[in-house]
């Protein structure tokens, strides 16, 4: 069992930066790919970024490439999403998610993730 908690989020002006954090419980964090998804009001939840269990591989949605960076610290059971050059269209609830241990293959599909955080709101004002 894995529990994910995402403190942070908040309101930021367009062009600004924000870092999201996700704290994971359990002893298997270091064996799990981690992802960030987001859901804007009235829209489907969409993939944002993912990082492999060992941090060697990252993946990003085209809409955030070059602006967002995902990272992890397995010693602290933490995963981060550094967001820069934020745009109003980045406004959404952001969710941290964890896959099964030692997974492989695609990382951009919601149904590949077993555990989800409660979400944190990010609002980008124009």
OpenMM code with the backbone's topology and positions (N, CA, C; nanometers):
from openmm import Vec3, app, unit

residues = "UNK UNK UNK UNK UNK UNK UNK UNK UNK UNK UNK UNK UNK UNK UNK UNK UNK UNK UNK UNK UNK UNK UNK UNK UNK UNK UNK UNK UNK UNK UNK UNK UNK UNK UNK UNK UNK UNK UNK UNK UNK UNK UNK UNK UNK UNK UNK UNK UNK UNK UNK UNK UNK UNK UNK UNK UNK UNK UNK UNK UNK UNK UNK UNK UNK UNK UNK UNK UNK UNK UNK UNK UNK UNK UNK UNK UNK UNK UNK UNK UNK UNK UNK UNK UNK UNK UNK UNK UNK UNK UNK UNK UNK UNK UNK UNK UNK UNK UNK UNK UNK UNK UNK UNK UNK UNK UNK UNK UNK UNK UNK UNK UNK UNK UNK UNK UNK UNK UNK UNK UNK UNK UNK UNK UNK UNK".split()
positions = [
    Vec3(0.0845, -0.1190, 0.0000),
    Vec3(0.0000, 0.0000, 0.0000),
    Vec3(0.0882, 0.1243, 0.0000),
    Vec3(0.0495, 0.2230, -0.0793),
    Vec3(0.1240, 0.3475, -0.0892),
    Vec3(0.0273, 0.4629, -0.0689),
    Vec3(0.0651, 0.5558, 0.0143),
    Vec3(-0.0127, 0.6781, 0.0310),
    Vec3(0.0683, 0.7954, -0.0220),
    Vec3(0.0012, 0.8814, -0.0947),
    Vec3(0.0670, 0.9953, -0.1576),
    Vec3(0.0016, 1.1239, -0.1092),
    Vec3(0.0849, 1.2182, -0.0685),
    Vec3(0.0351, 1.3463, -0.0198),
    Vec3(0.1070, 1.4574, -0.0944),
    Vec3(0.0291, 1.5494, -0.1473),
    Vec3(0.0862, 1.6595, -0.2247),
    Vec3(0.0591, 1.7926, -0.1555),
    Vec3(0.1465, 1.8365, -0.0685),
    Vec3(0.1318, 1.9723, -0.0143),
    Vec3(0.1698, 2.0731, -0.1202),
    Vec3(0.1480, 2.1951, -0.0980),
    Vec3(0.1912, 2.2965, -0.1931),
    Vec3(0.0824, 2.3336, -0.2898),
    Vec3(0.1204, 2.3703, -0.4091),
    Vec3(0.0258, 2.4286, -0.5024),
    Vec3(0.0096, 2.5750, -0.4670),
    Vec3(-0.0841, 2.6401, -0.5341),
    Vec3(-0.1091, 2.7795, -0.5017),
    Vec3(-0.1362, 2.8640, -0.6234),
    Vec3(-0.1292, 2.9929, -0.6017),
    Vec3(-0.1584, 3.0913, -0.7058),
    Vec3(-0.0282, 3.1563, -0.7501),
    Vec3(-0.0075, 3.1647, -0.8807),
    Vec3(0.1137, 3.2250, -0.9336),
    Vec3(0.0779, 3.3023, -1.0602),
    Vec3(0.1542, 3.4057, -1.0877),
    Vec3(0.1302, 3.4844, -1.2091),
    Vec3(0.1892, 3.4136, -1.3310),
    Vec3(0.1312, 3.4416, -1.4449),
    Vec3(0.1837, 3.3868, -1.5695),
    Vec3(0.3301, 3.4247, -1.5849),
    Vec3(0.4091, 3.3269, -1.6296),
    Vec3(0.5522, 3.3474, -1.6416),
    Vec3(0.6301, 3.3095, -1.5173),
    Vec3(0.5603, 3.2843, -1.4090),
    Vec3(0.6253, 3.2497, -1.2839),
    Vec3(0.6567, 3.1027, -1.2718),
    Vec3(0.7072, 3.0664, -1.1546),
    Vec3(0.7480, 2.9284, -1.1285),
    Vec3(0.6848, 2.8783, -0.9998),
    Vec3(0.6758, 2.7461, -0.9926),
    Vec3(0.6203, 2.6816, -0.8745),
    Vec3(0.6735, 2.5400, -0.8687),
    Vec3(0.7018, 2.4914, -0.7487),
    Vec3(0.7451, 2.3525, -0.7350),
    Vec3(0.6429, 2.2750, -0.6545),
    Vec3(0.5965, 2.1665, -0.7116),
    Vec3(0.5076, 2.0758, -0.6412),
    Vec3(0.5883, 1.9619, -0.5814),
    Vec3(0.5436, 1.9179, -0.4639),
    Vec3(0.6067, 1.8053, -0.3968),
    Vec3(0.5037, 1.6960, -0.3733),
    Vec3(0.5528, 1.5745, -0.3671),
    Vec3(0.4669, 1.4604, -0.3364),
    Vec3(0.5441, 1.3700, -0.2410),
    Vec3(0.4862, 1.3484, -0.1241),
    Vec3(0.5474, 1.2614, -0.0243),
    Vec3(0.4784, 1.1258, -0.0270),
    Vec3(0.5597, 1.0214, -0.0355),
    Vec3(0.5054, 0.8856, -0.0449),
    Vec3(0.5380, 0.8059, 0.0802),
    Vec3(0.4428, 0.7268, 0.1234),
    Vec3(0.4667, 0.6365, 0.2351),
    Vec3(0.5039, 0.4997, 0.1804),
    Vec3(0.5560, 0.4146, 0.2669),
    Vec3(0.5832, 0.2775, 0.2280),
    Vec3(0.7278, 0.2529, 0.1890),
    Vec3(0.7631, 0.1234, 0.1867),
    Vec3(0.9024, 0.0844, 0.1634),
    Vec3(0.9337, 0.0589, 0.0176),
    Vec3(0.8323, 0.0663, -0.0680),
    Vec3(0.8540, 0.0295, -0.2081),
    Vec3(0.8613, 0.1491, -0.3021),
    Vec3(0.8690, 0.2692, -0.2459),
    Vec3(0.8707, 0.3891, -0.3300),
    Vec3(0.9815, 0.3817, -0.4336),
    Vec3(1.0995, 0.3404, -0.3919),
    Vec3(1.2150, 0.3409, -0.4815),
    Vec3(1.2025, 0.2398, -0.5953),
    Vec3(1.0998, 0.1556, -0.5919),
    Vec3(1.0791, 0.0562, -0.6970),
    Vec3(0.9655, 0.0946, -0.7920),
    Vec3(0.9102, 0.2137, -0.7729),
    Vec3(0.7912, 0.2533, -0.8486),
    Vec3(0.8166, 0.3718, -0.9399),
    Vec3(0.7727, 0.3588, -1.0660),
    Vec3(0.7648, 0.4763, -1.1518),
    Vec3(0.6632, 0.5718, -1.0902),
    Vec3(0.6890, 0.7012, -1.1039),
    Vec3(0.6002, 0.8025, -1.0498),
    Vec3(0.5568, 0.8979, -1.1604),
    Vec3(0.4359, 0.9478, -1.1477),
    Vec3(0.3858, 1.0401, -1.2495),
    Vec3(0.3108, 1.1568, -1.1876),
    Vec3(0.2998, 1.2612, -1.2682),
    Vec3(0.2132, 1.3747, -1.2366),
    Vec3(0.1083, 1.3863, -1.3472),
    Vec3(-0.0149, 1.4046, -1.3035),
    Vec3(-0.1248, 1.4287, -1.3954),
    Vec3(-0.1937, 1.5569, -1.3522),
    Vec3(-0.2772, 1.6109, -1.4384),
    Vec3(-0.3535, 1.7291, -1.4003),
    Vec3(-0.4920, 1.7228, -1.4621),
    Vec3(-0.5831, 1.7921, -1.3957),
    Vec3(-0.7199, 1.7962, -1.4439),
    Vec3(-0.7744, 1.9371, -1.4294),
    Vec3(-0.8000, 1.9987, -1.5416),
    Vec3(-0.8616, 2.1313, -1.5416),
    Vec3(-1.0130, 2.1166, -1.5296),
    Vec3(-1.0765, 2.2226, -1.4874),
    Vec3(-1.2207, 2.2207, -1.4670),
    Vec3(-1.2916, 2.1826, -1.5966),
    Vec3(-1.3739, 2.0800, -1.5903),
    Vec3(-1.4505, 2.0389, -1.7058),
    Vec3(-1.3754, 1.9567, -1.8078),
    Vec3(-1.2522, 1.9194, -1.7760),
    Vec3(-1.1717, 1.8430, -1.8714),
    Vec3(-1.1288, 1.7097, -1.8115),
    Vec3(-1.0800, 1.6235, -1.9002),
    Vec3(-1.0295, 1.4949, -1.8558),
    Vec3(-0.8946, 1.5116, -1.7848),
    Vec3(-0.8640, 1.4170, -1.6975),
    Vec3(-0.7326, 1.4170, -1.6348),
    Vec3(-0.6282, 1.3791, -1.7405),
    Vec3(-0.5202, 1.4552, -1.7454),
    Vec3(-0.4203, 1.4332, -1.8496),
    Vec3(-0.2810, 1.4160, -1.7911),
    Vec3(-0.2012, 1.3440, -1.8651),
    Vec3(-0.0631, 1.3182, -1.8274),
    Vec3(0.0191, 1.4460, -1.8351),
    Vec3(0.1087, 1.4634, -1.7377),
    Vec3(0.1995, 1.5772, -1.7378),
    Vec3(0.3441, 1.5298, -1.7490),
    Vec3(0.3857, 1.4431, -1.6575),
    Vec3(0.5254, 1.3986, -1.6564),
    Vec3(0.5369, 1.2683, -1.5790),
    Vec3(0.6432, 1.1942, -1.6070),
    Vec3(0.6693, 1.0698, -1.5348),
    Vec3(0.8191, 1.0505, -1.5195),
    Vec3(0.8558, 0.9750, -1.4172),
    Vec3(0.9966, 0.9435, -1.3930),
    Vec3(1.0059, 0.7974, -1.3527),
    Vec3(1.1063, 0.7298, -1.4051),
    Vec3(1.1225, 0.5883, -1.3753),
    Vec3(1.1653, 0.5675, -1.2317),
    Vec3(1.1534, 0.4433, -1.1854),
    Vec3(1.1787, 0.4127, -1.0445),
    Vec3(1.3204, 0.4489, -1.0025),
    Vec3(1.4157, 0.4416, -1.0961),
    Vec3(1.5540, 0.4742, -1.0609),
    Vec3(1.5945, 0.6147, -1.1051),
    Vec3(1.4990, 0.6890, -1.1580),
    Vec3(1.5272, 0.8260, -1.2000),
    Vec3(1.5990, 0.8379, -1.3330),
    Vec3(1.6243, 0.7264, -1.3992),
    Vec3(1.7042, 0.7292, -1.5214),
    Vec3(1.6279, 0.7824, -1.6419),
    Vec3(1.4973, 0.7670, -1.6385),
    Vec3(1.4155, 0.8035, -1.7549),
    Vec3(1.3032, 0.8970, -1.7133),
    Vec3(1.2825, 1.0007, -1.7914),
    Vec3(1.1698, 1.0916, -1.7700),
    Vec3(1.0903, 1.1048, -1.8995),
    Vec3(0.9654, 1.1432, -1.8822),
    Vec3(0.8759, 1.1591, -1.9964),
    Vec3(0.7862, 1.2788, -1.9685),
    Vec3(0.7556, 1.3546, -2.0736),
    Vec3(0.6755, 1.4750, -2.0557),
    Vec3(0.5692, 1.4866, -2.1638),
    Vec3(0.4582, 1.5457, -2.1271),
    Vec3(0.3594, 1.5832, -2.2264),
    Vec3(0.4179, 1.6951, -2.3121),
    Vec3(0.3805, 1.6982, -2.4381),
    Vec3(0.4329, 1.8006, -2.5277),
    Vec3(0.4041, 1.9414, -2.4758),
    Vec3(0.2914, 1.9574, -2.4095),
    Vec3(0.2499, 2.0901, -2.3646),
    Vec3(0.3383, 2.1467, -2.2543),
    Vec3(0.4177, 2.0619, -2.1893),
    Vec3(0.5010, 2.1103, -2.0787),
    Vec3(0.6501, 2.0898, -2.1026),
    Vec3(0.6854, 2.0266, -2.2116),
    Vec3(0.8274, 2.0028, -2.2404),
    Vec3(0.9037, 2.1337, -2.2444),
    Vec3(1.0191, 2.1332, -2.1794),
    Vec3(1.1022, 2.2523, -2.1756),
    Vec3(1.0636, 2.3506, -2.0673),
    Vec3(0.9486, 2.3288, -2.0039),
    Vec3(0.9031, 2.4188, -1.8968),
    Vec3(0.8955, 2.3483, -1.7620),
    Vec3(0.8609, 2.2204, -1.7626),
    Vec3(0.8453, 2.1447, -1.6388),
    Vec3(0.9576, 2.0419, -1.6273),
    Vec3(0.9982, 2.0141, -1.5028),
    Vec3(1.0987, 1.9118, -1.4769),
    Vec3(1.0530, 1.8243, -1.3616),
    Vec3(1.0508, 1.6944, -1.3853),
    Vec3(1.0172, 1.5995, -1.2787),
    Vec3(1.1459, 1.5419, -1.2222),
    Vec3(1.1479, 1.5223, -1.0920),
    Vec3(1.2644, 1.4632, -1.0269),
    Vec3(1.2174, 1.3848, -0.9045),
    Vec3(1.3079, 1.3078, -0.8485),
    Vec3(1.2726, 1.2289, -0.7303),
    Vec3(1.3922, 1.2144, -0.6381),
    Vec3(1.3634, 1.1903, -0.5120),
    Vec3(1.4663, 1.1633, -0.4118),
    Vec3(1.4222, 1.0367, -0.3398),
    Vec3(1.4785, 0.9241, -0.3782),
    Vec3(1.4344, 0.7966, -0.3214),
    Vec3(1.4709, 0.7841, -0.1738),
    Vec3(1.5737, 0.8527, -0.1309),
    Vec3(1.6116, 0.8472, 0.0104),
    Vec3(1.5064, 0.9149, 0.0987),
    Vec3(1.4334, 1.0094, 0.0407),
    Vec3(1.3325, 1.0830, 0.1168),
    Vec3(1.1901, 1.0440, 0.0788),
    Vec3(1.1751, 0.9504, -0.0141),
    Vec3(1.0413, 0.9123, -0.0620),
    Vec3(0.9647, 1.0327, -0.1172),
    Vec3(1.0325, 1.1117, -0.1980),
    Vec3(0.9723, 1.2334, -0.2509),
    Vec3(0.9841, 1.2380, -0.4034),
    Vec3(0.8833, 1.2953, -0.4656),
    Vec3(0.8899, 1.3263, -0.6076),
    Vec3(0.8471, 1.4716, -0.6242),
    Vec3(0.9075, 1.5388, -0.7206),
    Vec3(0.8859, 1.6824, -0.7374),
    Vec3(0.8474, 1.7140, -0.8819),
    Vec3(0.7785, 1.8243, -0.8966),
    Vec3(0.7511, 1.8780, -1.0295),
    Vec3(0.7842, 2.0264, -1.0259),
    Vec3(0.8937, 2.0627, -1.0885),
    Vec3(0.9324, 2.2020, -1.0996),
    Vec3(0.8664, 2.2603, -1.2244),
    Vec3(0.7858, 2.3627, -1.2047),
    Vec3(0.7112, 2.4234, -1.3154),
    Vec3(0.7600, 2.5663, -1.3364),
    Vec3(0.7987, 2.5961, -1.4586),
    Vec3(0.8488, 2.7286, -1.4928),
    Vec3(0.7714, 2.7819, -1.6127),
    Vec3(0.7863, 2.9121, -1.6355),
    Vec3(0.7169, 2.9765, -1.7484),
    Vec3(0.5699, 2.9366, -1.7515),
    Vec3(0.5076, 2.9446, -1.6380),
    Vec3(0.3696, 2.8986, -1.6256),
    Vec3(0.2749, 2.9838, -1.7082),
    Vec3(0.1730, 2.9167, -1.7602),
    Vec3(0.0724, 2.9812, -1.8437),
    Vec3(-0.0651, 2.9625, -1.7785),
    Vec3(-0.1583, 3.0492, -1.8096),
    Vec3(-0.2942, 3.0317, -1.7547),
    Vec3(-0.3527, 2.8939, -1.7859),
    Vec3(-0.3160, 2.8380, -1.8994),
    Vec3(-0.3694, 2.7054, -1.9349),
    Vec3(-0.3083, 2.5925, -1.8522),
    Vec3(-0.2107, 2.6235, -1.7685),
    Vec3(-0.1576, 2.5235, -1.6751),
    Vec3(-0.2433, 2.5141, -1.5488),
    Vec3(-0.3397, 2.6018, -1.5357),
    Vec3(-0.4289, 2.5987, -1.4212),
    Vec3(-0.5050, 2.4669, -1.4158),
    Vec3(-0.4942, 2.3973, -1.3028),
    Vec3(-0.5569, 2.2658, -1.2889),
    Vec3(-0.5318, 2.2133, -1.1481),
    Vec3(-0.5985, 2.1041, -1.1178),
    Vec3(-0.5619, 2.0276, -1.0002),
    Vec3(-0.4570, 1.9259, -1.0430),
    Vec3(-0.3457, 1.9234, -0.9727),
    Vec3(-0.2339, 1.8360, -1.0068),
    Vec3(-0.2308, 1.7169, -0.9113),
    Vec3(-0.2144, 1.5990, -0.9710),
    Vec3(-0.2156, 1.4744, -0.8950),
    Vec3(-0.0836, 1.3999, -0.9115),
    Vec3(-0.0342, 1.3507, -0.8011),
    Vec3(0.0804, 1.2615, -0.7993),
    Vec3(0.0280, 1.1180, -0.8062),
    Vec3(0.1004, 1.0306, -0.8774),
    Vec3(0.0541, 0.8932, -0.8923),
    Vec3(0.1723, 0.7975, -0.8922),
    Vec3(0.1463, 0.6743, -0.8467),
    Vec3(0.2506, 0.5719, -0.8388),
    Vec3(0.2087, 0.4462, -0.9137),
    Vec3(0.3027, 0.3873, -0.9856),
    Vec3(0.2769, 0.2620, -1.0568),
    Vec3(0.3144, 0.1432, -0.9701),
    Vec3(0.2858, 0.0250, -1.0189),
    Vec3(0.3291, -0.0961, -0.9523),
    Vec3(0.4800, -0.1066, -0.9523),
    Vec3(0.5330, -0.1907, -0.8650),
    Vec3(0.6784, -0.1999, -0.8528),
    Vec3(0.7429, -0.2558, -0.9800),
    Vec3(0.8562, -0.1971, -1.0159),
    Vec3(0.9395, -0.2403, -1.1293),
    Vec3(0.8591, -0.2552, -1.2579),
    Vec3(0.7724, -0.1575, -1.2831),
    Vec3(0.6944, -0.1573, -1.4066),
    Vec3(0.7820, -0.1179, -1.5249),
    Vec3(0.7294, -0.1386, -1.6440),
    Vec3(0.8024, -0.0989, -1.7639),
    Vec3(0.7026, -0.0532, -1.8687),
    Vec3(0.7515, -0.0013, -1.9771),
    Vec3(0.6641, 0.0402, -2.0857),
    Vec3(0.6149, 0.1824, -2.0686),
    Vec3(0.5005, 0.2087, -2.1257),
    Vec3(0.4440, 0.3432, -2.1267),
    Vec3(0.4191, 0.3958, -1.9856),
    Vec3(0.4264, 0.5276, -1.9748),
    Vec3(0.4041, 0.5898, -1.8440),
    Vec3(0.3000, 0.7004, -1.8504),
    Vec3(0.2361, 0.7181, -1.9651),
    Vec3(0.1486, 0.8327, -1.9839),
    Vec3(-0.0002, 0.8011, -1.9742),
    Vec3(-0.0342, 0.6815, -1.9354),
    Vec3(-0.1746, 0.6431, -1.9283),
    Vec3(-0.2199, 0.6318, -1.7829),
    Vec3(-0.3359, 0.6915, -1.7542),
    Vec3(-0.3867, 0.6926, -1.6173),
    Vec3(-0.4042, 0.5528, -1.5610),
    Vec3(-0.4508, 0.4599, -1.6434),
    Vec3(-0.4833, 0.3275, -1.5909),
    Vec3(-0.3605, 0.2435, -1.5589),
    Vec3(-0.2421, 0.2965, -1.5844),
    Vec3(-0.1190, 0.2258, -1.5483),
    Vec3(-0.0774, 0.2542, -1.4051),
    Vec3(-0.1445, 0.3485, -1.3407),
    Vec3(-0.1061, 0.3910, -1.2069),
    Vec3(-0.2019, 0.3338, -1.1026),
    Vec3(-0.1435, 0.2813, -0.9961),
    Vec3(-0.2216, 0.2120, -0.8936),
    Vec3(-0.2627, 0.3026, -0.7781),
    Vec3(-0.1840, 0.4040, -0.7505),
    Vec3(-0.2089, 0.4880, -0.6335),
    Vec3(-0.2073, 0.6347, -0.6744),
    Vec3(-0.2966, 0.7112, -0.6096),
    Vec3(-0.3116, 0.8523, -0.6428),
    Vec3(-0.3168, 0.9376, -0.5172),
    Vec3(-0.2590, 1.0574, -0.5267),
    Vec3(-0.2738, 1.1542, -0.4209),
    Vec3(-0.4083, 1.2237, -0.4306),
    Vec3(-0.4335, 1.3122, -0.3351),
    Vec3(-0.5630, 1.3801, -0.3285),
    Vec3(-0.5702, 1.4999, -0.4224),
    Vec3(-0.4560, 1.5415, -0.4736),
    Vec3(-0.4524, 1.6538, -0.5661),
    Vec3(-0.4237, 1.7853, -0.4970),
    Vec3(-0.3619, 1.8751, -0.5711),
    Vec3(-0.3335, 2.0094, -0.5211),
    Vec3(-0.3630, 2.1097, -0.6325),
    Vec3(-0.4236, 2.2204, -0.5959),
    Vec3(-0.4673, 2.3183, -0.6950),
    Vec3(-0.3540, 2.4126, -0.7326),
    Vec3(-0.3369, 2.4309, -0.8617),
    Vec3(-0.2435, 2.5301, -0.9148),
    Vec3(-0.3247, 2.6255, -1.0020),
    Vec3(-0.3152, 2.7523, -0.9709),
    Vec3(-0.3865, 2.8546, -1.0469),
    Vec3(-0.2854, 2.9549, -1.1005),
    Vec3(-0.2874, 2.9746, -1.2315),
    Vec3(-0.1966, 3.0689, -1.2953),
    Vec3(-0.2794, 3.1858, -1.3467),
    Vec3(-0.2514, 3.3026, -1.2946),
    Vec3(-0.3271, 3.4206, -1.3350),
    Vec3(-0.2580, 3.4919, -1.4502),
    Vec3(-0.3371, 3.5499, -1.5358),
    Vec3(-0.2810, 3.6205, -1.6538),
    Vec3(-0.2517, 3.7660, -1.6228),
] * unit.nanometer
topology = app.Topology()
chain = topology.addChain("A")
for resn in residues:
    res = topology.addResidue(resn, chain)
    for name in ("N", "CA", "C"):
        topology.addAtom(name, app.Element.getBySymbol(name[0]), res)
